[in-house]
Amino acid sequence: MVFMNTLKYLQSHEFLLDVDLWRLFANLEELNKISLSFVENFFETVKERVSESGSAMNFISVLGKFFQGDLCQTHQIYCLNYTSAVFYLEKLRQREDFGIYLKWCEQKEQCRRLHLPELLVAPLHRLTRYPLLLNNIWKRSTDKTEKDSIWSLKEKVEKSIRDLEGKVKWLDNFQKFRQLHEVIIWPQVWDRDKRFFVPECLKQSLRENSTENILCSASRRLLHDGKLTLAENTRLLDVYLFLFDDFLLITKIKRNKKKYGGSDTGLTLVCPSLALELQSVVREGGFCQVLDQPIPLDRLILKNVDPIHVTGLSLRNAFLIQHENRYQQCIAVFLLQAPTDSAKVSSSSFLLCNYTTTRSLEEDRRCGIGPKQTNKPKNGVLDHILFATEFLLLNTHWFSCLFGVFFCLFFLRSGLIAGPSCLKNIISDC
């Protein structure tokens, strides 16, 4: 409470008036009062039990009053505001006057050398300890009715925490995507590709159909993101990749100080849940400009690049991303380089894992073996082998493809895997 009381005192003397107390501390004062009242009542009950040796300890009434009352609800309000408070604090810490206030408070004995971020997270830790407290009381209780009541309270508190975790994750994802919506810039099609000519009189109507809202979906998730290098004709370009659960977005990093207020770029509000690389780009006044259209994961082909093939380009840890349209025609190719071999493996693993899953679902729909069409036979092992054969056909030389096909046919003929009867007959005649 040292930080809150000091800030209140400063604001009463017309200092730091633009700092929002609620955004920074939320209902911390109310939470402190309720927690203190719970401790006082709890120890008062223990004290009465000690002074009156024959009376029964009325634990249930004290526990039920607070855990079924305002204690958990007050914690939930505070926890839901916590991410926003850290977000807001990160911005305020860049100010010189607020930094002086923080240093003065941290020197106080009551803070025990703890900084404000460490104190703000304390109520979250306390909430998770309540089930442990109730569990310890339940273990030491001897009355069956009392044990049942305590166990019921414990389950209710645990359910409250689980519900809170879901809300916090949703809120954190919402704030992250709101930041991404500001950081990712979508150029108009005529700026991205000079082949397209659009008269000035028609540009406004095309701007109204902008694709910026593609990141506004509440169900979309960001699976992985990171910085790589894109090989162009005569140069290497720093790019930043965003892998969502349904598409891949390739952007190029740009600096634009005017966008974030010139020399005041240090005051840029940065979401703490973003990757550190992206946070540094935003703080430096940078943004990510979309390089090409989003690549759906079921239209993405990932290929490894042998170092021998790119020795003349001085590329290491390189791999290729190919974008196909619905007619299986290649419409874009990106030659990417990772900073290290481990970074290449990490990026490729994320892409390949999600590409394989999406591609398999797409192949199931094409073959008519989806959930809505159950009249056709489905063999999971055979599907995966046929998919592996297709992958070989797309990504390796013809003799490797031939080896993969004969490998699959050998296992089908030997009976190690089950296949359609018509296919077995053809193989047996070979």
C-alpha positions in Angstrom: 0.0 0.0 0.0 3.1 2.3 0.2 2.9 3.0 -3.6 -0.8 3.7 -3.6 -0.8 5.9 -0.5 2.2 7.9 -1.7 0.6 8.4 -5.1 -2.6 9.6 -3.5 -0.6 12.0 -1.3 1.3 13.4 -4.4 -2.0 13.8 -6.4 -3.6 15.7 -3.4 -0.7 18.1 -3.8 -1.2 18.4 -7.6 1.7 16.1 -8.7 1.3 13.2 -11.1 -2.3 14.1 -11.7 -2.4 12.4 -15.1 -1.7 9.0 -13.6 -4.8 6.8 -13.4 -5.0 5.2 -9.9 -7.6 2.6 -11.1 -5.6 1.5 -14.1 -2.5 1.0 -12.0 -3.9 -0.5 -8.8 -7.5 -1.4 -9.7 -9.5 -2.4 -6.5 -6.3 -3.1 -4.5 -7.6 -1.0 -1.5 -10.9 -2.9 -1.3 -9.0 -6.3 -1.7 -6.6 -5.3 1.2 -9.6 -4.4 3.5 -11.4 -7.7 2.8 -8.2 -9.8 3.2 -7.4 -8.0 6.5 -11.0 -8.6 7.7 -10.7 -12.3 6.9 -7.4 -12.7 8.9 -8.8 -10.7 11.9 -12.0 -12.8 12.0 -10.1 -16.0 11.6 -7.7 -15.3 14.4 -10.6 -14.0 16.6 -12.2 -17.4 16.2 -9.0 -19.1 17.2 -8.6 -16.8 20.2 -12.1 -17.5 21.4 -11.5 -21.2 21.1 -8.3 -21.0 23.2 -9.9 -18.8 25.9 -13.0 -21.1 26.1 -11.6 -24.6 26.1 -15.0 -26.3 26.0 -16.5 -24.4 23.0 -16.4 -25.7 19.4 -14.4 -23.7 17.0 -16.7 -22.1 14.4 -14.4 -22.4 11.4 -17.1 -23.1 8.9 -19.0 -19.8 9.5 -15.8 -17.7 9.1 -14.6 -19.6 6.0 -18.0 -19.7 4.4 -18.6 -16.0 5.0 -15.5 -14.9 3.1 -14.9 -17.6 0.5 -18.6 -17.7 -0.6 -18.8 -13.9 -0.2 -16.6 -11.1 -1.5 -13.1 -12.6 -1.2 -12.9 -14.6 -4.4 -15.0 -12.1 -6.4 -12.7 -9.2 -5.3 -9.7 -11.2 -6.3 -11.2 -11.9 -9.7 -11.7 -8.2 -10.4 -8.1 -7.4 -9.5 -6.7 -10.3 -11.5 -8.6 -9.4 -14.6 -7.1 -5.9 -14.4 -3.5 -7.1 -13.7 -2.3 -7.5 -17.3 -3.6 -4.0 -18.1 -1.9 -2.6 -15.0 1.5 -4.1 -16.0 0.9 -2.7 -19.5 0.2 0.7 -18.1 3.1 0.6 -15.7 5.5 -0.2 -18.5 4.5 3.0 -20.2 4.7 5.2 -17.0 8.2 3.9 -16.1 9.6 5.8 -19.0 8.8 9.1 -17.4 11.3 10.8 -15.3 8.9 12.1 -12.7 7.2 8.7 -12.2 10.7 7.1 -12.0 11.6 9.4 -9.0 8.3 8.4 -7.3 9.1 4.7 -7.8 12.6 5.0 -6.4 11.4 6.9 -3.3 8.8 4.2 -2.5 11.2 1.3 -3.1 13.5 2.7 -0.4 10.8 2.4 2.2 11.2 -0.4 4.8 7.6 -1.7 4.2 8.5 -2.6 0.6 11.3 -5.0 1.8 13.4 -4.1 -1.3 10.6 -5.2 -3.6 9.7 -3.3 -6.8 6.2 -2.4 -7.8 5.8 -5.1 -10.4 6.7 -7.7 -7.8 4.1 -6.3 -5.4 1.4 -6.0 -8.0 1.6 -9.8 -8.7 1.3 -10.8 -5.0 -2.5 -10.9 -4.9 -2.5 -13.4 -7.8 -0.2 -15.7 -5.8 -2.3 -15.3 -2.7 -5.4 -16.4 -4.6 -3.7 -19.7 -5.7 -2.8 -20.5 -2.1 -6.3 -20.4 -0.8 -7.1 -24.0 -2.0 -3.9 -25.2 -0.2 -5.1 -23.4 3.0 -8.5 -25.1 2.8 -6.9 -28.4 2.1 -4.7 -28.2 5.2 -7.7 -27.3 7.3 -9.6 -30.2 5.8 -6.8 -32.7 6.7 -6.7 -31.6 10.3 -10.5 -31.6 10.8 -12.1 -34.5 12.6 -15.8 -33.8 12.3 -17.3 -35.4 9.1 -19.8 -32.6 8.6 -17.1 -30.0 8.9 -14.8 -31.9 6.6 -17.6 -32.1 3.9 -18.3 -28.3 4.2 -14.6 -27.4 3.9 -14.1 -29.8 0.9 -17.1 -28.2 -0.8 -15.6 -24.7 -0.2 -12.3 -25.9 -1.6 -13.9 -27.1 -4.8 -15.8 -23.9 -5.3 -12.6 -21.8 -4.9 -10.7 -24.1 -7.3 -13.6 -23.7 -9.9 -13.4 -19.9 -9.4 -9.7 -20.0 -10.1 -10.2 -22.1 -13.3 -12.9 -19.8 -14.5 -10.6 -16.8 -13.9 -7.7 -18.5 -15.8 -9.9 -18.8 -18.8 -11.0 -15.1 -18.6 -7.4 -13.9 -18.1 -6.2 -15.9 -21.1 -8.9 -14.5 -23.3 -8.2 -11.0 -22.1 -4.5 -11.4 -22.7 -5.1 -12.7 -26.2 -7.4 -9.8 -26.9 -4.8 -7.2 -25.8 -2.1 -9.0 -27.8 -4.2 -8.9 -31.0 -5.2 -5.3 -30.4 -1.4 -4.5 -30.3 -0.8 -6.6 -33.4 -3.6 -4.7 -35.2 -1.6 -1.4 -34.5 1.8 -2.9 -35.4 1.0 -4.7 -38.6 0.5 -2.4 -41.5 -1.4 -3.6 -44.6 -0.3 -1.7 -47.8 -2.8 -1.3 -50.6 -2.6 -3.8 -53.5 -1.3 -1.1 -55.9 1.5 -0.2 -53.5 2.5 -3.8 -52.8 2.5 -4.9 -56.5 3.3 -2.4 -59.3 1.7 -4.6 -61.9 -1.8 -3.5 -60.7 -3.0 -0.2 -62.1 -5.9 1.5 -60.2 -7.1 5.0 -61.2 -7.3 7.5 -58.4 -11.1 7.7 -58.7 -11.4 4.0 -57.8 -8.8 3.8 -55.0 -11.2 5.0 -52.3 -13.8 2.3 -53.0 -11.0 -0.4 -52.7 -9.7 1.1 -49.5 -13.1 0.6 -47.9 -12.7 -3.2 -48.5 -9.4 -3.3 -46.6 -8.1 -6.5 -45.1 -6.9 -4.9 -41.8 -9.8 -6.5 -39.9 -8.5 -10.0 -40.6 -6.8 -9.9 -37.1 -10.1 -9.0 -35.3 -11.4 -12.5 -35.0 -11.7 -13.5 -31.4 -11.1 -17.2 -32.1 -7.8 -16.8 -34.0 -4.6 -17.7 -32.1 -1.0 -16.7 -32.7 1.0 -19.9 -32.5 4.6 -18.7 -33.2 6.4 -15.6 -34.4 10.0 -14.6 -35.0 12.5 -12.7 -37.0 14.1 -14.2 -40.1 16.0 -13.0 -43.2 14.5 -13.0 -46.7 16.7 -13.4 -49.7 15.8 -11.0 -52.5 17.5 -10.4 -55.9 20.3 -8.2 -54.7 19.9 -7.9 -50.9 18.9 -9.6 -47.7 15.8 -8.2 -46.0 14.9 -8.5 -42.3 11.4 -10.0 -42.1 9.1 -10.9 -39.2 6.8 -14.0 -39.5 3.5 -14.5 -37.8 2.2 -18.0 -37.7 -1.5 -18.1 -36.8 -3.6 -21.2 -36.5 -5.0 -20.8 -40.0 -2.4 -18.8 -42.0 1.2 -17.5 -42.2 1.9 -13.8 -42.5 5.3 -12.5 -43.8 6.1 -8.9 -43.0 9.1 -6.7 -43.4 10.4 -4.6 -40.5 10.3 -0.8 -41.0 11.2 2.2 -38.9 8.8 5.1 -38.9 9.4 7.5 -36.0 6.6 9.8 -37.1 4.1 7.0 -36.5 4.9 6.9 -32.8 5.6 10.5 -32.1 9.2 11.1 -33.2 11.5 11.3 -30.2 8.8 10.0 -27.8 9.1 6.5 -29.1 10.2 5.4 -25.6 6.7 6.1 -24.4 5.1 3.6 -26.8 2.7 1.3 -25.0 3.9 -2.3 -25.5 1.9 -5.4 -24.6 4.1 -7.5 -22.3 2.8 -10.8 -23.7 4.4 -10.0 -27.1 7.7 -11.7 -28.1 10.8 -9.7 -26.9 11.9 -9.3 -30.5 8.7 -7.7 -31.5 8.6 -5.5 -28.3 12.0 -4.1 -29.2 10.8 -3.3 -32.8 7.8 -1.4 -31.4 9.9 0.5 -28.8 12.3 1.6 -31.5 9.5 3.1 -33.4 9.2 0.3 -35.9 6.3 -1.6 -37.4 5.7 -4.6 -39.6 4.5 -4.0 -43.1 2.8 -7.0 -44.8 5.0 -8.2 -47.7 2.5 -10.4 -49.5 -1.0 -11.8 -49.0 -1.5 -14.3 -46.1 -0.6 -17.8 -46.9 -3.3 -20.3 -45.8 -1.7 -23.3 -44.1 -3.4 -25.8 -46.4 -1.8 -23.9 -49.4 1.7 -23.8 -47.9 4.6 -26.1 -49.0 7.8 -26.1 -46.9 11.0 -27.3 -48.5 14.5 -27.7 -47.0 17.4 -26.0 -48.9 20.6 -27.9 -49.2 23.6 -25.7 -48.4 25.3 -26.8 -51.6 22.6 -25.1 -53.7 23.0 -21.7 -52.1 26.8 -21.4 -51.5 27.0 -18.7 -54.1 24.4 -16.6 -52.2 26.2 -16.9 -48.9 23.1 -18.3 -47.2 23.1 -20.6 -44.2 20.2 -22.4 -42.4 18.0 -21.7 -45.4 14.5 -23.1 -46.2 11.9 -22.4 -48.8 8.2 -21.5 -48.4 6.0 -22.0 -51.4 2.4 -20.6 -51.7 0.0 -22.5 -54.0 -3.4 -21.4 -55.1 -6.5 -23.7 -55.2 -5.4 -25.1 -58.6 -2.0 -26.2 -57.1 -0.1 -23.5 -59.0 2.8 -21.8 -57.4 2.0 -18.1 -57.0 4.8 -17.0 -54.5 8.1 -18.3 -53.3 10.1 -17.1 -50.2 13.7 -18.1 -49.6 14.3 -17.6 -45.9 17.4 -17.8 -43.7 17.4 -18.4 -39.9 20.1 -16.9 -37.7 21.1 -20.4 -36.3 20.5 -24.0 -37.2 18.3 -24.4 -34.0 16.2 -21.4 -35.0 15.7 -23.0 -38.4 14.6 -26.3 -36.9 12.3 -24.5 -34.5 10.6 -22.4 -37.3 10.4 -25.4 -39.6 8.9 -27.6 -36.9 6.1 -25.1 -36.2 5.3 -24.7 -39.9 5.5 -28.4 -40.7 3.4 -29.4 -37.8 0.6 -27.0 -38.6 1.0 -27.5 -42.3 0.7 -31.3 -42.0 -2.4 -31.1 -39.8 -4.2 -28.6 -42.1 -3.1 -30.4 -45.2 -4.3 -33.8 -43.9 -7.7 -32.3 -43.2 -7.9 -30.7 -46.6 -7.0 -34.1 -48.2 -9.7 -35.8 -46.2 -12.3 -33.4 -47.5 -11.1 -33.9 -51.1 -11.2 -37.7 -50.7 -14.7 -37.6 -49.2 -13.7 -39.2 -45.9 -14.6 -36.2 -43.7 -17.1 -36.5 -40.8 -20.1 -35.7 -43.0 -19.4 -38.6 -45.4 -19.1 -41.8 -43.5 -20.2 -44.2 -46.3 -16.6 -44.5 -47.7 -13.9 -46.6 -46.0 -11.2 -44.8 -44.1 -7.7 -46.2 -43.3 -5.6 -43.9 -41.1 -2.3 -45.6 -41.8 -2.9 -45.8 -45.6 -4.0 -42.1 -45.6 -0.7 -41.1 -44.0 1.4 -43.2 -46.4 -0.4 -41.7 -49.4 0.2 -38.2 -48.0 3.9 -39.0 -47.4 4.1 -40.2 -51.1 2.5 -36.9 -52.2 5.0 -35.0 -50.0 7.9 -36.8 -51.7 6.5 -36.1 -55.1 6.4 -32.4 -54.3 9.7 -32.0 -52.5 12.3 -34.5 -53.8 13.8 -35.8 -57.0 12.0 -38.4 -59.1 14.2 -41.4 -58.0 13.4 -40.6 -54.3 9.7 -40.5 -55.2 10.0 -43.9 -56.9 11.7 -45.3 -53.8 8.9 -44.0 -51.6 6.2 -45.5 -53.8 7.8 -48.9 -53.9 8.3 -48.7 -50.1 4.6 -48.2 -49.6 3.7 -50.9 -52.1 6.0 -53.4 -50.3 4.3 -52.9 -47.0 0.8 -53.2 -48.6 1.7 -56.5 -50.3 3.4 -58.0 -47.3 0.2 -57.4 -45.3 1.9 -55.3 -42.6 -0.8 -52.7 -43.2 -4.4 -53.0 -44.4 -5.5 -51.5 -47.6 -8.6 -51.6 -49.8 -9.3 -55.0 -51.3 -9.1 -53.7 -54.9 -5.6 -52.3 -54.3 -4.5 -55.6 -52.7 -5.6 -57.6 -55.8 -3.7 -55.3 -58.1 -0.6 -55.6 -56.0 -0.8 -59.4 -55.8 -1.0 -59.6 -59.6 2.3 -57.6 -59.9 
